[in-house]
Amino acid sequence: MATTIRKLPFAETEAGIAARAFLEALLANTAHTTESGYHVNEELHPNNSIGFVEKHMEYLSTHSSVNPDYYLSNLRLMTGSRKR
């Protein structure tokens, strides 16, 4: 009998849960610039606006070859404030 292995969506995996927690912590930190983004699908995102966490979770979900740890580390650096 053949068995089918169901692949979990990224958001339900251990890495996905950790990524969401990291993104929400980044959003709560006022030292980081975490703005909403533009999204073309107005049915899913009214006013063509997608939240910071949703935008990056969607990216990680659709790009399975990206290492989430590296992506989030780079995102933390890119959104951080630079004091001179």
Secondary structure as GFF3:
##gff-version 3
##sequence-region A 1 84
A	DSSP	three_ten_helix	10	12	.	.	.	ID=ss1
A	DSSP	alpha_helix	14	28	.	.	.	ID=ss2
A	DSSP	beta_strand	37	38	.	.	.	ID=ss3
A	DSSP	three_ten_helix	46	48	.	.	.	ID=ss4
A	DSSP	beta_strand	49	50	.	.	.	ID=ss5
A	DSSP	alpha_helix	52	62	.	.	.	ID=ss6
A	DSSP	alpha_helix	68	79	.	.	.	ID=ss7
###
